[in-house]
Amino acid sequence: MSIELTERTNAQDAQESRDTLFLLGGAAMVVFGAGLILSTPVVRRFLGGVNAGGVLQAALPDFDRYMKLRSM
């Protein structure tokens, strides 16, 4: 009985370790891909003209309206 429990626990641990490895590997690939995209000069010029404060101020009324509708 205890051998079966040990084998099942080892299999579950291996599956969890594998899932964690896939999750972290996927996150690393996303970060690496974003770095590659953001390192190109065309993208840098495009994003250099974007005013983050203006975008946030423009989005704030829509966000407030969404939160009011969601609370109903």
N, C-alpha and C positions, 0 to 999 in steps of 0.2 A: 504494500500500500504506500509506504513512504517513498519507494523508488518511483512509483507512478507520479506522485505529487512533485517530486524533484524534477522529473523529466518534463512534466507539464509546466512547472515554474520556469525551467530553463528555456523552454520553447516560447513562453510568453515574454520573458526578458529579451530573448533574441529578436522577437517580432517588434517589441517596443524600441529596442536599440536601432533596428533597421528603419522603423518609421521616423525616429528622431534624426537619423543620418540623412534620410531623404528630405525631410523638412529643412534641415540646416543647409544641405547641398542646394536645394532649390532657392533658398533665400540668398545664398552666396552668389548663385548665378544671376539672380535679379539685380543684386547690387553691382556685380561686375558689368552686366549689360547696361545698366543705367550709367555707369562710369564711362563706358565706351561711347555711348550716345552723347553724353554731356561734354565729352572731351573734343568733339568735332567743332571747328571754328564757326561753321554756319549756325549750329545750334546755340553756341555761346553768344553770337551776335544777336540772334533772335531773342534769347532769354535776357540779354542785357537791356533791352528796351522795355521789358515788362516791369510795371510798377506794382509790386506786391501789395503795398498799402492801398492803392486805388482799387485793386481787384477785391481785397477784403472788404473795403467800404461799400463797394457795389453789391457784394454778395450778402452783406449783413441783413438788409430788409427781407430778402428772400428766405434766409435762414430763420429769421424771427417768424415769418408767416408760416413756414413749414412746422416750426415747433408749436405754434398755436393750433394749427390744424391737427397735428398729431395728438395733442392733449385732449381734443374733443371726444 
